[in-house]
């Protein structure tokens, strides 16, 4: 069993009666669309989507709903937007903030408002992963009155909610604090309003739009009385979260590990859903963050780290899914696109395939299951396809004299199937993108016209390379396999230390002391060119 199997077993045990009755289990996740969605949020999507797929594999009815939240106030200015244009909108609900032709990676977004510039981009990324996810928006639910009952319960239980805040997290709210904010009818802001009273009989609240309620927006000073229902206001986030569980009927919802800490928002929500809304807390799946390039937590608003879109450009969907699920949910994922993370991730995917298709001498069923589940449709048996290793492909793509498909068939030692050709070209697109934008120098290769002038050999190296030159000249089968065997035969014959033989071979052709498997590498070159290099050096 892998970590996700244990979560599924927990769900099956808790909802045994619902499952037996054929009840549809609701899985939920969300993201506030304050800026480009960072890849940390994508981990939540994969975890929830994966659990949904695994439940479906067992015949358990479920649906995964993801909220694109555009009802929260605009409370920050991402570094990549025009602050002059957007500062006047601070404090307004995100859905009311216009899209002033925001450019995303050089392309002007045609989204209907500011929030959906980022919502549309994120939804496109998620769709590539092919989870059966249903996107929905928060604001229409408020406007349709679906939150009316929980708003009444929250306002009526405001004193109890204040007690929960104090006892669970130590946060002390004043006696006149209510867990709701109104959209100011005069200035349209929601982040600057404060409810000052609630009349249970008339179902009206009094409010004031304060100039200095928050540091990031200025209210207009308007005061009044209004119904808090039907979209005129929204609940405070830590109260709204458990309210969503009740309104939507949520059974399963994980969250970032910071929310799940003792006294955190999840802890507060668990008390509120039980004591105020009288609804059971959903199954929690605490998950850790994704860190990048220096261990820093990524922030969409500050532009720190990779966005979900950038990550989907870097990794094909199956391998992106593997990145998110290869470790337990509560373990952090460290990702460095500028290092060797991506090559190693592709290699890991290929090794998992070896376990799935019994190519490994000791197949591990957990590794095979991980491979099965990181397929886009785990309900179908994966096809046994040959793949070119990432490091080999990154080299081939930099050699203008090499044809990718021809080299693949040489390595496979048989023709590629149509699906293998398709996978080869798809992988090549991602490898090339990485080479162009992120690859470190150790993955960059250029064939030298002549050996470096400062390359010197000791007597043992001269003897070994001289014998190798003669042996290679006599080869009738110029292939990576025979060259590899010849080099190792010379190593055994002369007793030379391996690195003293291999390093000068790399240096004379690549100007460095390492590179791809040397026999295969030399086999990609013309025999005459290899012999000419060796003779020049000697």
Protein Blocks (a to p, Z undefined) as FASTA:
>chain_A
ZZklmmmmmmmmmmmmmmmnopacddddddddfbccdfklmmmmmmmmmmmmmmmmnopa
cdddddddfkbccfbdcfkbcfklmmmmgoiafklpccehiaeehiacfbfbfklmmmmm
mmmmmmmnopacddddfklmmmnopmmmmmmmmmmmmmmmmmmmmmmnopacdfkbccbd
cddfklopaklgccfbdcfklopacddddfklpmkbccehiacdddfeehlaccdfklmm
mmmmmmnopabdcddfklmpghiaklmmmmmmmmmnopacddddddddddehklpacdfk
lopajdfklmmmmpcfklmmmmmmmpcfklccdddfklmmlmmmmmmmmmmmmmmnopaf
bdcfklmmmmmmmpmblmbccdddddddfklmmmmmmmmkbcfklmmmmmnopacdfklm
mmmmmmmmmmmmmmmmmpcfklgccddfbdcfklccdfklmmmmmmmmmmmmmpmbdcfk
lmmmmmmmmmmmnopafklmmmmmmmmmnopabdcdfklmmmmpcfklmmmmmmmmZZ
